Amino acid sequence: MVKRVVSSVIGLPILILVVNLGGLTLSAAIALLSLAGMTELFLAISKKILPIHFAAYIAAVFYCLNLQNLTRPYLMVLLSAFLMVVMLLLVIYHERVNVIDCAVTFFAFYYVAFMLSCVYFVRYNIYGKYFVWMIFIAAWGSDTFAYITGRLMGRHRLSRSPSPRKTWEGVAGGVAGAGIIGLIYGLIIVRVYGASTFNVPLFCLITGVVGAVFSQFGDLAASAIKRYAQIKDFGRIILGHGGVLDRFDSVLFTAPGVFIVMVVLFNALTIRL
């Protein structure tokens, strides 16, 4: 517990600084986290699968450092080109590489780099400098409340869950807790920036709830991968938390989840700041 607090005290100011600076600083940070996360994933499954590491690394760096230039057609071209390159490498290295290795190579890029890049997309969406923090509120707020509720009230295990300690009570507590924190954050935004509508707190409440649901799936997905690889943690790079994927597994799902909510709700809610 002490190690987690220490790593949070060190990491949180860095996170705030990087996200607030945005631009190339945020892109570079996403690139570094993506490289670390993909490396952890590759090491975890290396006994069973041999992905084409360098292809995923090059694609992730190129993609992340060009986030500010991405448009929808360019994104489609980039993802299609990466898939074709991976398939070409399958042909070239067919004696050592099989289609499963290539599929995992593409999956690693998409699961880590692409999903994490949604932090950037949220940051530069409308009012993103305010609502990008809902990603971390939903992800880590959900984790915290799910842990507390599960320890205090957990009775019913999630059936067929790859994480045997998870309970329905913990899931419910995590979703409710993230929603409450989101609501409070929305009220703070209204208070500080003088928004003249109820939609900001409502938006943050909905985003917190939906983001927390995505967060739970992200945590379970990472647990399923670890169970397949027969490991407890992806790494030890973050004091008290394990590896990058151990700390950001829920963020990987919450970031695109929050982005989806923003795109949908901004068409339904009028938010004035």
C-alpha positions in Angstrom: 0.0 0.0 0.0 2.8 2.4 0.9 4.6 1.7 -2.4 1.4 2.5 -4.3 1.0 5.8 -2.5 4.7 6.7 -3.2 4.3 5.9 -6.9 1.1 7.9 -7.1 2.7 10.9 -5.4 5.5 10.8 -8.0 3.4 9.9 -11.0 0.4 12.1 -10.6 2.2 15.4 -11.0 3.9 14.1 -14.1 0.6 12.9 -15.6 -1.0 16.3 -14.9 1.9 18.2 -16.5 2.1 16.0 -19.6 -1.7 16.0 -20.3 -1.9 19.8 -19.7 1.1 20.5 -22.1 -0.5 18.2 -24.7 0.8 18.4 -28.3 4.1 16.6 -29.0 4.8 16.1 -25.2 1.6 14.1 -24.8 2.2 12.2 -28.1 5.7 11.3 -27.0 4.5 10.1 -23.6 1.8 7.9 -25.3 4.5 6.5 -27.6 6.8 5.6 -24.6 4.0 4.0 -22.7 2.9 2.1 -25.8 6.4 0.7 -26.3 6.7 -0.3 -22.7 3.2 -1.9 -22.7 3.7 -3.8 -25.9 7.1 -5.1 -24.6 5.3 -6.4 -21.5 2.7 -8.0 -23.6 5.2 -9.7 -25.9 7.3 -10.9 -23.0 4.2 -12.3 -21.3 3.2 -14.5 -24.3 6.7 -15.2 -25.6 6.6 -18.8 -24.5 3.6 -19.5 -26.7 3.6 -16.9 -29.5 6.4 -15.1 -31.3 5.1 -11.7 -32.6 7.0 -9.6 -35.0 8.2 -7.1 -32.4 10.0 -4.5 -34.6 7.0 -4.1 -36.9 4.7 -3.2 -33.9 7.3 -0.9 -32.4 7.9 1.1 -35.6 4.1 1.3 -36.3 3.4 2.5 -32.7 6.1 5.2 -32.8 5.2 6.5 -36.2 1.5 6.5 -35.3 1.8 8.2 -31.9 4.2 10.9 -33.1 1.8 11.8 -35.9 -1.4 12.0 -33.8 -1.7 15.7 -34.3 -1.8 15.2 -38.1 -4.3 12.3 -38.2 -7.5 12.6 -40.1 -9.9 9.8 -40.6 -8.7 8.9 -44.2 -5.1 9.0 -43.0 -5.9 6.8 -40.1 -7.5 4.2 -42.3 -4.5 4.2 -44.7 -2.1 3.9 -41.8 -3.9 0.9 -40.2 -4.4 -0.8 -43.5 -0.7 -0.3 -44.5 0.4 -1.7 -41.2 -1.7 -4.8 -41.6 -0.4 -5.3 -45.2 3.2 -4.9 -44.0 2.6 -7.5 -41.3 1.1 -9.9 -43.8 4.1 -9.3 -46.1 6.4 -10.2 -43.3 4.4 -13.4 -42.9 5.4 -14.3 -46.5 9.0 -13.3 -46.0 9.5 -15.1 -42.7 7.0 -18.0 -43.3 9.4 -20.6 -42.0 9.6 -18.9 -38.6 6.4 -16.9 -38.3 2.8 -18.1 -38.6 -0.5 -16.3 -38.9 -1.1 -16.3 -35.1 2.1 -14.5 -34.6 1.1 -11.8 -37.1 -2.4 -11.5 -35.6 -0.9 -10.9 -32.2 1.5 -8.3 -33.7 -1.4 -6.3 -35.0 -3.4 -6.9 -31.8 -0.6 -5.6 -29.6 -0.4 -2.3 -31.6 -4.2 -1.9 -31.6 -4.7 -3.0 -27.9 -1.9 -0.8 -26.5 -1.0 2.1 -28.9 -4.3 2.7 -30.6 -6.4 2.4 -27.4 -4.1 4.6 -25.4 -4.0 7.2 -28.2 -7.7 7.9 -27.4 -6.4 10.0 -24.5 -5.0 12.4 -27.1 -8.2 12.3 -29.1 -10.2 13.2 -26.0 -7.7 15.9 -25.0 -8.2 17.6 -28.4 -11.9 17.1 -28.8 -14.3 19.9 -27.8 -13.7 21.0 -24.2 -11.1 18.2 -24.1 -8.8 20.0 -21.7 -11.5 19.7 -19.1 -13.0 16.4 -19.9 -9.8 14.4 -20.6 -9.6 13.9 -16.8 -12.8 11.9 -16.9 -10.7 9.1 -18.4 -8.6 8.8 -15.2 -11.5 9.6 -12.9 -13.6 6.8 -14.5 -10.7 4.3 -14.6 -8.9 4.8 -11.3 -11.9 6.0 -9.4 -13.7 2.8 -10.5 -10.7 0.7 -9.5 -10.5 2.3 -6.1 -14.2 2.1 -5.2 -14.5 -1.5 -6.7 -11.6 -2.6 -4.4 -13.1 -1.0 -1.3 -16.7 -2.2 -1.9 -15.5 -5.6 -2.9 -13.5 -6.0 0.3 -16.3 -4.7 2.6 -19.4 -6.1 0.9 -18.3 -8.5 -1.8 -20.3 -11.8 -1.6 -21.2 -12.8 -5.2 -18.3 -13.7 -7.5 -18.4 -12.8 -11.1 -19.3 -16.0 -12.9 -16.6 -17.3 -15.2 -14.4 -14.3 -14.5 -10.7 -14.5 -15.3 -10.3 -12.5 -12.0 -11.5 -14.7 -9.2 -11.5 -11.9 -6.6 -14.0 -9.7 -8.5 -17.5 -9.6 -7.2 -20.7 -8.1 -8.5 -20.8 -5.8 -5.4 -17.4 -4.5 -6.2 -18.3 -3.8 -9.8 -21.4 -2.0 -8.7 -19.5 0.0 -6.2 -16.8 0.9 -8.8 -19.4 2.2 -11.3 -21.3 4.1 -8.6 -18.2 5.6 -7.2 -16.9 6.8 -10.5 -20.2 8.3 -11.3 -20.2 10.2 -8.0 -16.7 11.5 -8.5 -17.6 12.5 -12.1 -20.6 14.4 -10.8 -18.5 16.2 -8.2 -15.9 17.1 -10.9 -18.6 18.4 -13.1 -19.9 20.7 -10.3 -16.4 21.9 -9.8 -16.1 22.8 -13.5 -19.3 24.8 -13.2 -18.1 26.5 -10.1 -14.7 27.4 -11.4 -15.5 28.3 -15.0 -19.0 29.6 -14.6 -21.0 27.3 -16.8 -24.6 28.3 -16.8 -26.2 24.9 -17.4 -26.9 21.6 -15.6 -25.5 19.7 -18.6 -21.8 19.7 -17.4 -22.5 17.8 -14.2 -24.9 15.5 -16.1 -22.3 14.9 -18.7 -19.6 14.1 -16.2 -22.0 11.8 -14.3 -22.9 9.8 -17.4 -19.3 9.7 -18.6 -18.1 8.5 -15.1 -20.7 5.6 -15.1 -20.1 4.5 -18.7 -16.3 5.0 -18.4 -16.4 2.8 -15.3 -18.1 0.0 -17.1 -15.5 0.1 -19.8 -12.8 0.2 -17.1 -14.2 -3.1 -15.6 -13.9 -4.7 -19.0 -10.4 -3.4 -19.4 -9.3 -4.9 -16.1 -10.9 -8.3 -16.9 -9.4 -8.4 -20.4 -5.9 -7.8 -18.9 -6.6 -10.5 -16.3 -7.6 -12.9 -19.1 -4.3 -12.3 -20.9 -2.3 -12.8 -17.7 -4.1 -16.0 -16.9 -3.3 -17.2 -20.5 0.3 -16.3 -20.0 0.3 -17.7 -16.4 1.8 -14.6 -14.8 0.7 -12.4 -11.9 1.9 -9.1 -13.2 3.0 -7.8 -16.6 6.1 -6.1 -15.1 7.6 -4.3 -12.2 8.4 -0.9 -13.7 5.8 1.0 -11.6 6.4 0.7 -7.8 3.5 -1.1 -6.1 1.5 -1.5 -9.3 3.5 -3.8 -11.5 4.0 -3.0 -15.1 2.5 -0.3 -17.4 -0.3 -2.6 -18.5 -1.1 -3.4 -14.9 -1.5 0.3 -14.1 -3.1 1.3 -17.4 -5.2 -1.8 -18.3 -8.4 0.0 -17.3 -7.4 3.3 -19.0 -6.9 1.4 -22.3 -10.6 0.7 -22.3 -11.8 3.9 -20.6 -10.1 6.3 -23.0 -12.0 5.1 -26.1 -15.1 4.7 -24.0 -15.0 8.3 -22.9 -14.3 9.4 -26.4 -17.4 7.5 -27.7 -19.5 9.1 -24.9 -18.2 12.6 -25.9 -19.0 12.1 -29.5 -22.5 10.8 -28.8 -23.5 13.1 -25.9 -22.2 16.4 -27.4 -24.9 15.9 -30.1 -27.5 15.6 -27.3 -26.3 18.1 -24.7 -25.5 21.8 -24.9 -22.5 22.5 -22.8 -21.3 26.1 -22.3 -18.2 26.9 -20.5 
